[in-house]
Amino acid sequence: MSVSSVNPAPNSTNEYYLTRQSQMESNVRSYPRKLPLAIAKALGCWVTDVEGTEYLDCLAGAGTLALGHNHPAVIQSIQDTLTSGLPLHTLDLTTPLKDAFTEALLEQLPGGKKEYCLQFCGPSGADGTEAAIKLAKTYTGRSSVISFSGGYHGMTHGALAMTGNLSAKNSVNGLMPGVQFMPYPHEYRCPLGLGGEAGVDALTYFFENFIEDVESGVTKPAAVILEAIQGEGGVVTAPTKWLKKIREVTEKHNIVLILDEVQAGFARSGKMFAFEHAGIEPDVVVMSKAVGGSLPLAVLGIKRKFDAWQPAGHTGTFRGNQLAMGTGLATINTIKEQNLAQNAQERGDFLQAEFKKLAVEFPCIGNVRGRGLMLGVEIVDERQTADHMGSLPGDSQLAAAIQTACFDNKLLLEKGGRNGTVIRLLCPLIITQAECEEVLVRFKKAIAEALVAVRGA
Ligand SMILES: Cc1ncc(COP(=O)(O)O)c(C=O)c1O
């Protein structure tokens, strides 16, 4: 069957493809259960299903599609690479295209190529976090890792071991040993039950004390891995004070600080990398999703001092995807030329302010948070009693109904956080003001409909 013969059959329906998908694919399918459509085409922030219905896409390939779907610069890059005669795959051999991409990517990291070098990994985010941990162990000769509650680093055995969410871990025995979890600050659900600045201060003190306490029971780790804004964990932003302390303490103790920028990176937070908001410099930066400009790619930015690999100390066949390096380069250039970090900041600020206004009208919106175009709206049951910090219990049933109602109103978005109570938006960075207003119209309608469906009011 040729590619040209796989256009949707006339009069085909979503149901037709979803049924076939369920017959041919494993039970592991995830998104089609929440967003039941078969996609025929997509452009910018819009996706069209096989029945011709258009959806506003605020999921954007889980944040991968920084420039939205089929951006002209991305398509042009693919066409240029295809006609250039370059091999499509080169292992880790270099090409002029790879050379240009490497230089452009290094320029985005603090201090550029003077400070950092790059490692091309297997193409997924989990490949990147696995490689980063192996590097930290190699560099330090130590074996353990500190990760944080609510963190998400992928689904492979090492990455999953470092991930907070228990639902995917409970059924798999024998994950990577040696991972010590510590609490991550949470503005709305302070893990210490303190809340506000007091909670952040206590966690900041706790981290330093834990590393320095010779009776902590935990030997010095090889690495600390964290997201500067937790994505899957429910859009939780690390306070600057806490991040700075982690940087200071890890540096003092020669512990490798790994910043997982797989989701928050590439201007999504309003800066190229989310760690820049705290003014820190990580030892290792993990990049995937948007780094390949829609195509699979993962890259580590490694501070030169930490590049402890022996030649071939970490390999992987798919390290040389030329199409992805081309689209990655086109994406970096477009982000810069069109100042999309600023667009992310401005559109994100607007959306966040409007969601906060909606929270007055709909008290089931318990908390609105995030940075730039990485936004979370936490859904609560306001009929219950708030705890001593003023936080209400999450309402996962209502959150699921809101996602479904958004889908019915042709708005694609995701859920995350504890028990799936946080509605998450990862809009393409190119989203316009008019499209943001359309997101709000659809979201408001959806929330009203979901309330009727779940609570009858
Ligand atoms: C912060 C973070 N790290 C790692 C990953 C894993 O990436 P992948 O699904 O490509 O393995 C994700 C995926 O959502 C992520 O958000």
The ligand as an ORCA input file, in Angstrom:
! r2SCAN-3c Opt
* xyz 0 1
  C       9.703     16.095     31.593
  C       9.654     14.838     30.769
  N      10.721     14.023     30.763
  C      10.740     12.898     30.031
  C       9.643     12.535     29.281
  C       9.667     11.261     28.504
  O       9.690     11.522     27.139
  P       9.290     10.364     26.125
  O       7.823     10.130     26.290
  O       9.648     10.902     24.779
  O      10.100      9.175     26.492
  C       8.506     13.362     29.260
  C       7.320     13.004     28.483
  O       6.250     13.542     28.601
  C       8.509     14.543     30.031
  O       7.457     15.357     30.069
*
